[in-house]
Amino acid sequence: MATYSRYWRRNLSQHPPTELGLSLKALRKVAGHLGKNVKPVFWKGMQATDTNSITLDPDAAAQSYPIASETFDVLVGQVVHEGLSSLEWREWVVAQVEKGAPDVPENLAPFMQAFVQAAEDIYIAEFARPKVWSLYLSSYWETDRLKNSRDPALPPSAESLALTWRTRETTGTLPEALHHYYDDPLARLQECTRAIRDLVSLDSPAERRERRVALYLKTWSSLQEILSDWEDFATSPDAINMYDEAAPQGRLPEPPESEDAEREQEEDEKGETAGLDPDLADEVTKLVEDNETDLTRVILTAVEDPEAGSMKTRTRQGTARMAMQPDPLLVKQLKKIFTEQESLVRRARRRRVRRGLIEGNLDARRLHRVPIDGKVFKTREPPTSEHSWQICLVADASASMAGKGARQKPWPIAEKAFASLAEASKGSRNHVDIYAYHEERNRCTLTQLYHGGDLYTVVPSGRTPSGQAIMAAAVTLRERRQRSIIIHITDGASNCGVRLSDAVEFCSRNAIEVFTIGCGCSQQTKDFLRACFAYDRLFFMKNIRTLPLVLERLLRQRILYPIRYGRSS
């Protein structure tokens, strides 16, 4: 069997942590080649939660090290499959189809769900067909097919019908002795395949996803009629004795208990046990994230109180590209601030020209004074960086920012504000840093979300070490020449690490202005933050949606006020 992974795998190792780290780097490189908005890639067990990420099963690679080429091809296929799915809005399409077909009978719901998932797989296969990714997808789906095999002579279940359709469209093969129940659905699904191939050629991603929703709803409408006719077959002796002679009239054929129940139990048990153990996950993380810096000792030295409850702290650069796009209105408003800043700085510099000097640069406007006093020279004071700002956003990425159960997720809204600030700051005299922080295994992680001109994301998780994160950001800003401001965004009180008041005091001693924007905070959290910040350094919002407005007002106040009125505060 041909393998293709050598292109991605230059370095191999027989040491499990090293091999897992090297292979994860290679798989993240694959994700980077797919596009900017692909979800981050992790081995299971490296993240507190597996949502919003491509999570790979390390048990699939644990048979021998280095990982075999055939196995790595399958892993690449999974990254390609889930990566292209995220780029093509698979989750949105599935949700829209389910919303558009609300009255599906309970016994047909599994068939509709399996149909939509298989249709999206075929769409991804057609989308990747002109490229090398299709070779990896073939390896991935072949492994998936073998794990979910079912006797084709039996009437189809929802899973087997969808799998048979996908196998025929991706490999051109069908099982022998296929049960006659498959005939009519597959004929209708083949028409859907032809329509899917036409959709791939559309240029607009928005049009592709909208058209897929419409196609799937139309196909399901006719497919449901075919499946409903199976009731007639279910009442015939030939159909009933396949499984249970006592099968009630009007029910679709169900697979035997011994076949699916055992397999589902095995999958559940595997899902519970799969994943790297914590020690191995830490080793792999250290190998993969070689761009991180340990600030634990620096922070301990900076905190004057020897009893301060510090914790291990690291900073690292983000590796998973952010999918969120800037808000055009907020970008326009922030650019207006930076443009006005530039205009005010130019006016201030013009006021710094000294004329009527006996030496310096010749002043053409005063040449008439040559015979009078010879004071026909001028000088301009050298430009300074006093009006250039180091703007540092430090955002709470603890578990509460994921917004479990909320209709509007806080973290994506915050990311839109980050993307808008990064876009608006391009070409200005200010330097923007954006960090996210959270606690993981009793360690504070500060992730740089904006570097190299690109935006990155993290998965919110863990507790809220606000003081520790502000300290970590502050010690990285002390050596900068620009005026520094830290804008801390949170929805809760600090609950681990150094005291928030200690971090605020450290910033004050080092001429770093620090503000906090509280988003949807409880009364207890508000009281806690008021005890740490002065009243003019604290902003509260009812919810995260107001963040763009407060961020704009704060930047306008801090950037423009000192230049316009010649004051430092």
C-alpha positions in Angstrom: 0.0 0.0 0.0 1.4 3.4 -1.0 2.1 5.9 1.8 2.5 9.6 1.5 3.6 10.8 5.0 7.3 11.1 4.3 6.8 14.6 3.1 5.6 15.7 6.5 7.8 13.4 8.6 11.4 14.4 8.5 12.3 13.6 12.1 11.4 10.2 13.8 12.1 8.9 17.2 11.6 5.6 19.2 11.1 7.7 22.4 7.3 7.9 22.8 7.0 11.5 24.1 9.5 12.7 21.5 7.7 10.9 18.7 4.3 12.1 19.8 5.6 15.7 19.9 7.3 15.5 16.5 4.3 13.9 14.9 2.0 16.5 16.4 4.2 19.3 15.0 3.9 17.7 11.6 0.2 17.3 11.8 -0.1 21.0 12.8 1.9 21.8 9.8 -0.7 19.9 7.7 -3.4 22.0 9.3 -1.5 25.2 8.5 -1.4 24.2 4.8 -5.1 23.7 4.7 -6.0 27.3 5.6 -5.9 30.0 8.3 -9.1 29.1 10.1 -8.5 25.4 10.8 -9.1 24.3 14.4 -6.0 23.6 16.6 -4.7 20.0 16.6 -4.0 18.1 19.9 -3.6 14.6 21.1 -6.5 13.6 23.4 -5.5 14.4 27.0 -3.5 17.5 26.2 -6.5 19.8 26.6 -9.0 20.1 29.4 -11.8 20.1 26.9 -11.9 18.7 23.4 -14.4 21.2 21.9 -13.3 23.6 19.1 -10.2 21.5 18.4 -9.1 18.5 16.2 -8.5 15.8 18.8 -6.4 12.8 17.8 -6.6 9.5 19.5 -3.0 8.6 20.7 -4.1 4.9 21.0 -4.1 4.8 17.2 -0.4 5.5 17.2 0.7 3.6 20.3 1.4 0.3 18.7 5.0 1.1 18.0 7.3 4.0 17.7 8.2 5.6 15.5 4.6 5.8 14.1 4.2 3.7 11.0 3.7 5.5 7.7 0.3 3.9 7.2 -0.9 5.0 10.6 0.4 8.5 10.1 -1.5 8.7 6.7 -4.7 8.0 8.6 -3.9 10.7 11.1 -3.2 13.2 8.3 -6.5 12.1 6.8 -8.4 12.9 10.0 -6.8 16.4 10.2 -7.6 17.0 6.5 -11.2 15.8 7.0 -11.9 17.9 10.1 -9.8 20.8 8.9 -11.6 21.2 5.6 -14.9 20.6 7.4 -14.3 23.6 9.6 -13.3 25.7 6.6 -16.5 24.8 4.8 -18.8 25.4 7.8 -19.9 21.8 8.3 -21.3 22.3 11.7 -23.4 25.2 10.5 -24.7 23.3 7.6 -25.7 20.3 9.7 -27.5 22.6 12.2 -29.4 24.4 9.5 -30.6 21.1 8.0 -31.8 19.9 11.3 -33.6 23.2 11.9 -35.1 23.0 8.4 -36.5 19.5 9.0 -38.0 19.7 12.5 -40.8 17.1 12.0 -38.7 14.0 11.3 -40.3 10.9 12.9 -38.3 9.5 15.7 -37.5 6.2 13.9 -36.2 8.1 10.9 -34.1 10.7 12.8 -30.9 8.5 12.8 -31.2 8.1 9.0 -31.4 11.8 8.5 -28.4 12.5 10.7 -26.4 9.8 9.1 -27.4 11.0 5.6 -26.3 14.6 6.3 -23.0 13.5 7.7 -22.3 11.3 4.8 -23.3 14.0 2.3 -20.8 16.4 3.9 -18.1 13.7 3.7 -18.8 13.3 0.0 -18.7 17.1 -0.4 -15.3 17.3 1.4 -14.1 14.4 -0.9 -15.1 16.3 -4.0 -13.7 19.6 -2.6 -10.3 17.9 -2.0 -10.3 15.8 -5.1 -7.9 17.9 -7.3 -5.4 18.1 -4.5 -3.1 15.7 -2.7 -5.5 15.8 0.4 -7.8 13.3 -1.3 -5.1 10.5 -1.0 -5.0 11.0 2.8 -8.8 11.1 3.0 -9.0 7.7 1.2 -6.7 6.2 3.9 -8.8 7.7 6.7 -12.2 6.6 5.3 -10.9 3.1 4.5 -9.9 2.7 8.2 -13.3 4.1 9.3 -15.1 1.7 7.0 -13.3 -1.3 8.4 -14.2 -0.3 11.9 -17.9 0.0 11.1 -18.4 -3.0 8.8 -21.8 -4.7 8.7 -23.2 -7.6 6.8 -24.5 -6.2 3.5 -27.0 -9.0 3.2 -28.9 -7.6 6.2 -31.4 -4.7 5.8 -29.6 -1.4 6.3 -29.3 0.5 9.5 -28.9 4.3 9.3 -25.1 4.0 9.7 -24.7 1.2 7.1 -26.8 3.0 4.5 -24.8 6.2 4.8 -21.5 4.3 4.8 -22.4 2.3 1.7 -23.3 5.5 -0.1 -20.1 7.2 0.9 -18.0 4.2 0.0 -19.5 4.0 -3.5 -19.0 7.7 -4.2 -15.4 7.9 -2.8 -14.1 4.5 -4.0 -16.5 3.4 -6.7 -17.2 0.0 -5.1 -20.2 -1.6 -3.6 -20.4 -4.7 -1.4 -21.5 -8.0 -3.0 -25.0 -9.4 -2.2 -26.4 -6.1 -1.1 -29.8 -6.3 0.5 -32.6 -5.0 -1.8 -33.6 -2.4 0.7 -30.5 -0.4 -0.4 -31.6 -0.1 -4.0 -34.1 2.8 -4.0 -32.2 5.0 -1.4 -28.9 4.6 -3.2 -30.5 5.6 -6.5 -31.8 8.8 -5.0 -28.6 9.5 -3.2 -26.6 9.1 -6.4 -28.6 12.1 -7.8 -27.6 14.0 -4.7 -24.0 13.2 -5.4 -24.2 14.7 -8.9 -25.6 17.9 -7.4 -22.9 18.0 -4.7 -20.2 17.8 -7.4 -21.8 20.8 -9.1 -21.7 22.8 -5.8 -17.9 22.4 -5.4 -17.3 24.6 -8.5 -19.0 27.6 -6.9 -16.6 30.4 -6.0 -18.4 31.8 -3.0 -18.1 29.8 0.3 -21.3 31.4 1.5 -23.2 30.3 -1.6 -21.7 26.8 -1.3 -23.0 26.3 2.2 -26.4 27.8 1.5 -26.9 25.6 -1.5 -25.8 22.5 0.4 -28.5 23.1 3.0 -31.2 23.5 0.3 -29.9 20.3 -1.5 -29.9 18.2 1.6 -33.4 19.3 2.7 -34.7 18.5 -0.8 -33.0 15.1 -0.9 -34.1 14.2 2.5 -37.7 15.0 1.6 -37.7 12.3 -1.1 -35.5 10.0 0.8 -37.9 10.0 3.7 -40.7 8.8 1.4 -38.6 5.9 0.4 -37.7 4.9 4.0 -41.3 5.3 5.1 -42.3 2.6 2.5 -40.2 0.1 4.4 -43.1 -0.3 6.7 -44.7 -2.5 4.1 -41.6 -4.7 4.0 -41.4 -4.8 7.8 -44.8 -6.5 7.9 -43.9 -9.3 5.5 -42.6 -12.6 6.7 -39.4 -12.3 4.6 -38.5 -9.0 6.3 -39.6 -9.8 9.8 -37.7 -13.1 10.2 -34.4 -11.2 9.5 -34.4 -10.1 13.1 -37.4 -10.7 15.2 -40.6 -12.5 14.2 -42.4 -10.4 16.9 -41.3 -7.1 15.4 -44.1 -4.6 15.7 -45.8 -3.4 12.5 -44.6 0.0 11.2 -41.1 -0.1 12.6 -37.9 0.0 10.4 -35.6 -3.0 10.7 -33.3 -2.8 13.7 -29.9 -4.5 13.9 -29.5 -7.4 16.3 -28.6 -6.5 19.9 -25.4 -8.6 19.8 -24.1 -6.7 16.8 -24.5 -3.0 17.6 -24.8 -3.0 21.4 -21.4 -4.7 21.9 -19.7 -2.3 19.4 -21.2 0.8 21.0 -20.1 -0.5 24.4 -16.6 -1.0 23.2 -16.6 2.5 21.7 -17.8 4.1 24.9 -15.2 2.2 26.9 -12.5 3.3 24.5 -13.7 6.9 24.6 -13.4 6.9 28.4 -9.9 5.5 28.5 -8.3 7.1 25.4 -5.9 10.0 25.9 -2.4 10.7 27.1 -1.9 10.4 30.9 -1.1 13.8 32.5 2.7 13.3 32.8 3.1 12.2 29.2 0.8 15.1 28.1 3.1 17.5 29.9 6.2 16.0 28.2 4.6 16.3 24.8 3.4 19.8 25.4 6.9 20.9 26.4 8.4 19.4 23.2 5.7 20.9 20.9 5.6 24.3 22.5 9.3 25.1 22.3 8.5 28.8 21.9 7.4 29.2 25.5 9.1 31.2 28.2 9.0 30.4 31.9 8.4 33.5 33.9 7.9 31.9 37.3 11.2 33.1 38.9 10.8 36.6 37.3 7.4 37.0 38.9 8.5 35.7 42.3 11.3 38.2 42.3 9.0 41.1 41.2 6.4 40.4 43.9 7.7 42.0 47.1 5.4 40.1 49.4 7.2 36.7 50.3 3.8 35.2 51.2 2.2 35.9 47.9 0.6 32.8 46.4 2.4 32.7 43.1 2.2 29.8 40.7 4.2 28.4 37.8 3.8 30.7 34.8 4.7 30.4 31.2 4.1 32.5 28.1 3.9 31.0 24.6 2.9 31.9 21.1 -0.4 30.7 19.8 -0.4 28.0 17.1 -4.0 27.7 16.1 -5.2 30.3 13.7 -8.2 32.4 14.7 -11.3 32.1 12.5 -13.0 35.3 13.6 -13.1 38.2 11.2 -12.8 41.9 12.3 -15.9 44.0 12.9 -15.8 46.6 10.1 -17.5 49.3 12.2 -15.2 48.8 15.1 -12.1 48.8 12.8 -13.3 52.1 11.4 -13.8 53.7 14.8 -10.4 52.5 16.1 -8.6 53.6 12.9 -10.2 57.0 13.4 -8.6 57.2 16.9 -5.1 56.3 15.5 -5.5 58.7 12.6 -6.4 61.5 15.0 -3.4 60.5 17.2 -1.1 60.9 14.2 -2.6 64.3 13.4 -2.2 65.6 17.0 1.4 64.3 17.1 2.3 66.2 14.0 0.8 69.4 15.5 2.8 68.9 18.7 6.0 68.5 16.7 5.4 71.7 14.8 5.1 73.5 18.1 8.6 72.2 19.0 10.4 74.2 16.3 12.7 76.8 17.9 13.4 79.9 15.8 15.7 82.9 16.0 18.8 81.0 17.0 22.5 81.9 16.2 23.1 78.3 15.0 21.2 75.4 13.6 19.4 74.9 10.4 18.9 77.9 8.1 15.4 79.4 8.5 14.3 80.9 5.2 11.5 82.8 6.9 14.0 84.9 8.9 16.7 85.7 6.3 15.7 89.4 6.5 17.3 89.5 9.9 20.8 88.8 8.7 22.0 92.4 8.9 20.1 93.0 12.2 21.2 90.3 14.6 22.1 87.2 12.5 19.6 85.1 14.3 18.4 83.3 11.2 18.6 79.7 12.3 16.1 77.2 13.7 16.2 73.8 15.4 13.6 71.0 15.7 13.6 68.9 18.8 14.1 65.2 18.0 11.0 63.1 17.8 10.3 61.1 20.9 8.2 58.1 21.6 6.2 59.6 24.4 3.0 59.5 22.2 3.6 55.9 21.1 1.8 53.3 23.1 2.4 49.7 23.9 -1.3 48.5 24.0 -1.5 45.1 25.7 -4.8 43.2 25.9 -4.9 40.5 28.6 -8.1 38.5 28.2 -9.5 36.0 30.6 -9.8 32.6 28.8 -11.0 30.6 31.7 -13.8 28.0 31.4 -16.5 30.6 32.1 -15.6 32.5 28.9 -16.6 29.4 26.8 -20.2 30.3 27.8 -21.6 26.8 28.4 -25.4 26.9 27.9 -25.4 30.5 26.7 -27.0 31.5 23.5 -24.2 33.9 22.8 -20.7 32.7 23.5 -18.5 35.3 25.2 -15.2 34.1 23.7 -16.0 34.6 20.0 -17.3 38.1 20.7 -14.1 38.9 22.5 -12.1 37.5 19.6 -13.9 39.8 17.2 -12.8 42.8 19.2 -9.2 41.4 19.2 -9.3 41.0 15.5 -10.7 44.5 15.0 -8.0 46.1 17.2 -5.2 44.2 15.4 -6.5 45.3 12.0 -7.0 48.9 13.0 -3.5 49.2 14.5 -1.7 48.3 11.3 0.3 51.3 10.1 -0.1 53.2 13.4 2.7 54.3 15.7 1.4 52.0 18.4 2.4 48.4 19.1 -0.4 46.0 20.0 0.0 42.7 22.0 -3.0 40.4 22.6 -2.8 37.7 25.3 -5.2 35.1 26.6 -4.7 33.4 30.0 -6.0 30.5 31.8 -5.0 27.9 34.5 -4.2 24.4 33.5 -2.8 21.8 36.0 -2.1 24.5 38.6 0.0 26.5 36.1 -0.8 29.9 34.5 -0.5 29.9 30.7 -0.3 33.3 28.9 -0.8 32.7 25.2 0.2 35.4 22.7 -2.7 35.6 20.2 -1.2 38.2 17.9 2.2 37.8 16.4 3.8 37.8 13.0 0.8 39.7 11.7 -1.5 36.8 12.3 -4.2 36.1 14.9 -4.4 32.9 16.9 -6.9 31.4 19.3 -7.1 29.2 22.4 -9.8 27.0 23.9 -11.1 28.6 27.1 -10.6 26.3 30.1 -9.5 26.2 33.7 -9.5 28.7 36.6 -8.8 32.5 36.5 -5.3 33.5 37.6 -5.8 37.2 36.8 -3.1 38.6 39.0 -0.6 36.1 37.7 -1.4 36.9 34.1 -1.2 40.7 34.6 2.2 40.2 36.3 3.4 38.1 33.4 2.3 40.7 30.8 3.8 43.5 32.9 7.3 42.0 33.2 7.4 41.6 29.4 6.5 45.3 29.0 9.0 46.8 31.4 11.8 47.0 28.8 9.7 48.7 26.2 10.3 52.4 25.3 6.7 53.2 24.6 4.1 54.2 27.1 2.5 51.0 28.3 -1.2 50.2 29.0 -2.6 46.8 30.0 -6.3 46.4 29.3 -7.5 43.4 31.3 -10.8 41.8 30.2 -12.5 39.3 32.5 -15.9 38.0 33.5 -15.0 36.8 37.0 -12.8 37.3 40.1 -9.2 36.0 40.3 -9.2 32.7 42.1 -5.6 31.5 42.0 -2.1 32.8 41.7 -0.7 36.1 43.1 -3.2 38.6 44.5 -4.6 40.9 41.9 -3.8 43.9 44.1 -0.1 42.9 44.1 -0.1 42.9 40.3 -1.8 46.3 40.1 0.7 47.7 42.5 3.6 46.3 40.5 2.3 47.9 37.3 2.0 51.3 39.2 5.6 51.1 40.3 6.8 50.5 36.7 4.7 53.2 35.1 2.4 50.7 33.4 -1.3 51.8 33.3 -3.7 48.9 33.9 -7.4 49.0 33.4 -10.0 46.2 33.8 -13.1 45.7 31.8 -15.6 43.5 33.7 -18.1 41.7 31.4 -21.3 40.5 33.0 -19.8 40.3 36.5 -21.7 39.3 39.6 -22.0 41.8 42.5 -19.4 39.8 44.4 -17.0 40.0 41.5 -17.6 43.8 41.2 -16.9 44.3 44.9 -13.7 42.3 44.5 -12.5 44.3 41.5 -13.4 47.6 43.1 -11.1 46.7 46.0 -8.2 46.3 43.6 -8.6 49.1 41.1 -9.3 52.9 41.4 -12.7 53.9 40.2 -11.4 55.5 37.0 -9.5 52.3 36.1 -12.5 50.0 36.1 -15.3 49.6 33.6 -18.3 47.3 34.0 -20.5 46.0 31.2 -23.8 44.1 31.5 -22.6 41.6 29.0 -19.7 41.0 26.6 -21.5 42.5 23.6 -20.7 46.0 24.9 -16.9 45.3 24.8 -16.3 47.1 21.5 -17.9 50.3 22.8 -16.0 50.3 26.1 -12.7 49.4 24.3 -13.1 52.3 21.9 -13.9 54.8 24.7 -10.9 53.7 26.8 -8.4 53.9 23.9 -9.7 57.3 22.9 -9.4 58.6 26.4 -5.9 57.3 27.0 -4.3 57.9 23.6 -5.7 61.2 22.6 -6.2 63.0 25.9 -2.5 63.4 26.8 -1.6 64.8 23.3 -4.6 67.1 23.0 -4.2 68.7 26.5 -0.4 68.1 27.1 -1.0 66.0 30.2 0.2 62.7 31.2 -3.1 61.5 32.7 
